[in-house]
Amino acid sequence: MSDFRAETGPESKKVADDIAALKQDMASLIKQMKEFAMREANRLGQDTADKISGRASDLYETVSDTSKKSAEAITAHVEEQPISSLLIAFAAGFIFSKILTR
């Protein structure tokens, strides 16, 4: 039925050895690819973390500067107009207390 015959001579042994070597080479290549992928993923993760950290630091500085300027402006307004500042603070407190007691 089939023209194929199993040979056990030196040629079949050489082919089997070549296939075994090829399997080992493929396993080594796959291992190296996994290691490379892990290194690159770690590097990209670190780069992303560094970028996020830098942006968070910039945002913190911006918020800090803005709040300092706002505090200075409020302080100046209170010093210039203490009566109106007191009335505004009282009105804001009254409104918040009415909202919170509902």
BELRA-V864002 format. One line per field, one symbol per residue. ss: DSSP state (~ for helix, > for strand, _ for the rest). psi: psi as a letter, one per 30 degrees, with the letter a starting at -180 (. if undefined). Layout:
ss = ???
psi = ???
This chain:
ss = _________~~~~~~~~~~~~~~~~~~~~~~~~~~~~~~~~~~~~~~~~~~~~~~~~~~~~~~~~~~~~~~~~~~~~~~~_~~~~~~~~~~~~~~~~~~~__
psi = ekfkkkkgafeeeeeeeeeeeeeeeeeeeeeeeeeeeeeeeeeeeeeeeeeeeeeeeeeeeeeeeeeeeeeeeeeeeeeeieeeeeeeeeeeeeeeeeeff.
